[in-house]
């Protein structure tokens, strides 16, 4: 799966996501784009998933029209140590990408899914 990390996500997280092509927004020159433009540009570059820690994105975007699936890391904070605790749950989230446009991964492993594809 092709995954891009939003500019609000610590770039070092990419090293912990194994078995997928992971890039940062900065590596793809997307770091100056805001949410809607970033999502469209990521899709145009062939990314399937955007990982973010932005808890407001779900309210700022029309989830029915997301061009890539957004995986929100709902950690207690945005420090790398907190985000690394969610990495074991990412494979389960990635398995849901074909079904959902928005997936929130919580620190207890629970997932919240919004905007079913094809609905």
C-alpha positions in Angstrom: 0.0 0.0 0.0 1.2 3.5 -0.8 1.0 5.7 2.4 1.8 9.4 2.9 2.3 11.0 6.3 0.7 14.3 6.8 3.0 17.1 7.7 1.7 17.0 11.3 3.0 13.5 11.8 6.6 12.9 13.0 8.5 11.8 9.9 10.4 9.2 11.9 7.1 7.2 12.2 7.7 6.1 8.5 10.6 3.8 9.6 8.2 1.8 11.8 5.6 1.1 9.1 6.9 -2.0 7.5 5.7 -3.7 4.3 4.3 -0.6 2.7 5.7 2.3 0.6 5.7 5.2 3.1 6.7 8.8 2.3 6.3 12.0 4.1 4.4 15.0 2.7 7.7 16.9 2.6 9.4 14.1 0.6 6.7 14.5 -2.1 6.7 18.3 -1.9 3.2 18.3 -0.4 4.0 19.8 2.9 2.9 23.3 2.0 -0.6 22.1 0.9 -3.6 22.3 3.2 -6.0 19.5 3.9 -8.1 19.4 0.7 -5.3 20.2 -1.6 -3.0 17.7 0.1 -5.6 14.9 -0.2 -6.1 15.6 -3.9 -2.4 15.8 -4.6 -1.6 12.6 -2.7 -4.3 10.8 -4.7 -2.8 12.2 -7.9 0.5 10.8 -7.0 -1.0 7.4 -6.4 -1.2 7.3 -2.6 -4.0 5.2 -1.2 -3.7 6.4 2.5 -2.9 9.6 4.3 -1.9 9.2 7.9 -2.7 12.2 10.1 -2.9 13.3 13.7 -5.2 16.2 12.8 -8.4 15.4 14.8 -10.2 18.2 13.0 -9.8 16.9 9.5 -12.9 14.8 9.7 -14.9 18.0 10.3 -13.2 20.1 7.8 -13.5 17.7 4.8 -16.5 16.1 3.1 -15.7 12.5 4.0 -17.9 11.2 1.1 -15.5 12.8 -1.3 -12.1 11.9 0.1 -9.9 10.9 -2.7 -7.7 8.8 -0.4 -8.5 7.0 2.8 -7.5 9.0 5.9 -6.2 7.1 8.9 -6.3 9.3 11.9 -3.9 8.4 14.7 -5.9 9.3 17.8 -2.9 9.1 20.2 -2.8 11.0 23.5 -0.4 13.5 21.9 1.7 13.8 18.7 5.1 12.8 20.2 6.8 9.9 18.4 6.6 7.6 21.5 2.8 8.1 21.6 2.4 7.5 17.8 4.6 4.3 17.9 2.1 2.7 20.3 -0.5 2.8 17.5 1.8 1.2 14.8 0.7 -2.4 15.8 -2.9 -1.5 14.9 -2.1 0.0 11.5 -2.2 -3.3 9.6 -5.8 -3.8 10.7 -6.6 -0.3 9.6 -4.9 -0.8 6.3 -7.1 -3.9 5.8 -10.2 -1.6 6.0 -9.0 0.9 3.4 -11.0 -0.7 0.5 -14.2 -0.4 2.6 -13.9 3.0 4.4 -12.8 6.5 3.6 -11.9 7.5 7.2 -10.5 5.3 9.9 -9.5 6.6 13.4 -7.1 4.3 15.3 -7.2 4.7 19.1 -4.5 3.9 21.6 -6.5 0.8 22.9 -6.6 -0.6 19.4 -10.2 0.3 18.8 -11.1 1.7 15.4 -13.8 4.1 14.4 -14.8 4.0 10.8 -16.7 6.7 8.9 -17.9 7.0 5.3 -18.3 3.6 3.8 -17.1 3.3 0.2 -19.9 2.6 -2.3 -22.6 3.8 0.1 
